[in-house]
Amino acid sequence: MKIVEVVPYAVETPPPHRGGKHWFFVKLTTDDGIVGYGEAYLMGVPLSPSAIVKMIEDIGENYVAGSDPFQVEKLWRRLYHGVYADHPDQVLMGIISGFEIACWDIIGKALDQPIYNLLGGRYHDKLRSYTYIYPKHPGDPVFDDPERFGERALEYVKEGFTALKFDLIRGELAPRQLSLETLQKMEDFVRSMREHVGTKCDILVGTHGQMTT
């Protein structure tokens, strides 16, 4: 089995573009018609979508096309050691991940097996997850109105989430001392959230290096 086609995609996300304005995917097709998909995680890369798509395309043509998708480790090492002389950066590592995921997708389909069976077997039957609190639609004042923030939290709880997360502050990520106004706003948001959801979920706070301590 050989990979005969590499097609990258850039998909624009809806506002507020959390997780990046564009998400990048790669589609690999084998000579016997099996198709595998992978995501190249490239959030925060300061390049245009067209430039990233071209990078994925070029790397795919030069290093991936003609490869056996079952030889995941060999392909990974070719990309890691061959493209940037053992100095892969954030962009390349994201692209390598996309190709590897797509190869595993092909392998699973070829063997008619879920990927976890090929990686040691399933350990958990289910896992608890959380979600960030996002606007429901463009213009939703979730991050400006504590009452609306609490309402949005309750909507997630009704969907089945038992843990919700949000950032204390938004915007620039340079470390700084939070103002008293910001701290008061966050207190108002957490209070509204707890009043709406009661004890039905845990509250998680993300900081992302946004404070001095």
C-alpha positions in Angstrom: 0.0 0.0 0.0 1.3 3.4 -0.9 0.1 7.0 -0.4 -0.6 8.5 -3.8 -2.4 11.8 -3.0 -1.9 14.5 -0.4 -4.6 17.2 -0.1 -4.4 19.9 2.6 -7.4 22.0 3.7 -7.7 25.3 5.6 -11.1 25.7 7.3 -12.1 29.1 8.7 -13.8 28.9 12.1 -16.7 31.1 13.1 -16.3 34.1 15.5 -14.9 34.4 18.1 -12.3 32.0 16.5 -11.3 30.3 19.7 -8.7 27.7 18.9 -7.5 29.7 15.9 -9.1 31.5 13.0 -8.3 28.6 10.7 -8.0 24.9 11.4 -5.8 22.8 9.1 -6.4 19.3 7.9 -4.7 16.8 5.5 -6.3 14.1 3.4 -4.2 11.1 2.4 -5.4 8.7 -0.3 -3.7 5.3 -0.9 -3.3 3.4 -4.2 -6.2 1.1 -3.2 -8.6 4.0 -2.5 -8.4 4.2 1.3 -8.7 7.7 2.6 -7.3 9.0 5.9 -7.7 12.4 7.6 -5.6 14.2 10.1 -5.5 17.6 11.8 -2.4 19.7 11.7 -2.6 21.8 14.9 -1.1 25.2 14.0 -2.9 27.7 16.3 -0.9 30.8 16.8 1.4 30.4 13.8 2.0 33.8 12.2 1.5 32.8 8.6 -1.3 33.1 6.2 -3.6 30.1 5.6 -2.4 29.9 2.0 1.2 29.7 3.1 0.5 26.9 5.6 -1.5 25.0 3.0 1.4 25.3 0.6 3.8 24.0 3.2 1.7 21.0 3.9 1.4 20.4 0.2 5.1 20.6 -0.5 6.1 18.4 2.5 3.5 15.9 1.4 4.7 15.8 -2.1 8.4 15.6 -1.2 8.3 13.3 1.8 4.9 11.6 2.2 3.7 10.7 -1.3 4.9 7.1 -2.2 5.2 6.1 1.4 3.6 3.1 3.1 1.1 4.5 5.6 1.7 1.4 7.8 5.3 2.5 8.3 4.3 5.3 10.7 7.6 5.5 12.6 9.7 5.5 9.5 7.6 8.3 7.9 7.7 10.3 11.2 11.5 10.1 11.4 11.9 11.0 7.7 9.9 14.2 8.4 11.4 15.0 11.7 15.1 14.4 10.7 14.8 15.3 7.0 12.9 18.5 6.6 14.8 20.8 9.0 17.9 19.0 9.9 16.8 17.9 13.4 15.5 21.4 14.2 11.8 21.1 13.6 9.7 24.1 14.7 6.1 24.5 15.9 4.9 24.6 12.3 6.6 21.4 11.2 5.6 19.5 14.3 2.0 20.4 13.7 2.2 19.2 10.1 3.9 16.0 11.1 1.1 15.3 13.6 -1.5 15.8 10.8 0.2 13.3 8.6 0.6 10.7 11.4 -3.0 11.0 12.4 -4.1 10.5 8.8 -1.8 7.4 8.5 -3.4 5.9 11.6 -6.8 6.6 10.1 -5.8 4.6 7.0 -4.4 1.7 9.0 -7.6 1.5 11.1 -9.8 1.4 8.0 -7.6 -1.1 6.3 -7.7 -3.5 9.2 -11.3 -2.6 10.1 -10.2 -1.8 13.7 -10.6 1.2 16.0 -7.2 2.9 16.5 -7.2 2.2 20.2 -6.9 -1.5 19.4 -3.7 -0.8 17.5 -2.3 1.3 20.3 -2.6 -1.1 23.3 -6.4 -1.4 23.6 -9.1 0.6 25.2 -8.7 1.3 28.9 -11.6 3.6 29.7 -15.2 3.0 28.6 -15.9 6.7 29.0 -14.0 9.9 30.1 -15.3 13.0 31.8 -14.7 16.2 29.8 -15.1 19.9 30.2 -15.7 22.7 27.8 -14.7 26.4 27.6 -17.5 28.9 27.8 -18.0 30.5 24.4 -20.5 32.8 22.8 -23.5 31.0 21.4 -23.5 33.2 18.3 -21.6 36.3 17.0 -22.6 39.3 19.1 -23.5 37.2 22.1 -22.3 39.3 25.1 -21.1 36.3 27.1 -17.8 38.0 28.1 -19.3 41.4 28.9 -22.5 40.5 30.9 -22.2 38.4 34.1 -25.9 37.4 33.8 -25.5 36.2 30.3 -22.3 34.4 31.3 -24.3 32.5 33.9 -27.0 31.7 31.5 -24.5 30.3 29.0 -23.0 28.2 31.7 -26.4 26.7 32.5 -26.9 25.9 28.8 -23.7 23.8 28.8 -24.8 22.0 32.0 -28.1 21.1 30.3 -26.0 19.6 27.5 -24.4 17.3 30.0 -21.1 19.0 30.9 -20.1 18.7 34.6 -17.1 21.0 34.4 -16.8 24.4 32.7 -13.7 26.5 32.1 -13.0 30.1 31.2 -10.1 32.6 31.1 -9.8 35.3 33.8 -8.8 37.9 31.2 -8.9 38.1 27.4 -6.7 39.9 24.9 -2.9 40.3 25.2 -1.1 37.5 27.0 1.8 39.6 28.5 2.2 38.9 32.2 0.8 41.7 34.3 -0.8 42.5 37.6 -4.6 42.3 37.4 -6.5 45.5 38.3 -9.0 45.6 41.1 -11.7 46.2 38.4 -10.7 43.0 36.6 -10.7 41.0 39.8 -14.2 42.4 40.7 -15.5 41.5 37.2 -14.2 38.0 37.5 -15.8 37.7 41.0 -19.1 38.8 39.4 -18.8 36.3 36.6 -18.0 33.4 38.9 -20.9 34.3 41.3 -23.3 34.5 38.4 -22.1 31.2 37.1 -22.4 29.4 40.4 -25.9 30.9 41.0 -27.1 29.5 37.7 -25.5 26.1 37.8 -25.6 25.4 41.5 -23.5 22.4 42.5 -24.0 20.7 39.1 -20.6 21.4 37.7 -17.0 22.3 38.7 -15.6 25.7 37.7 -12.2 25.7 36.1 -10.1 28.9 35.5 -7.5 29.2 32.8 -4.7 31.8 33.2 -2.3 31.0 30.3 0.6 33.0 31.8 -1.5 36.1 31.9 -0.4 37.3 35.3 2.8 38.2 37.0 2.5 35.4 39.6 
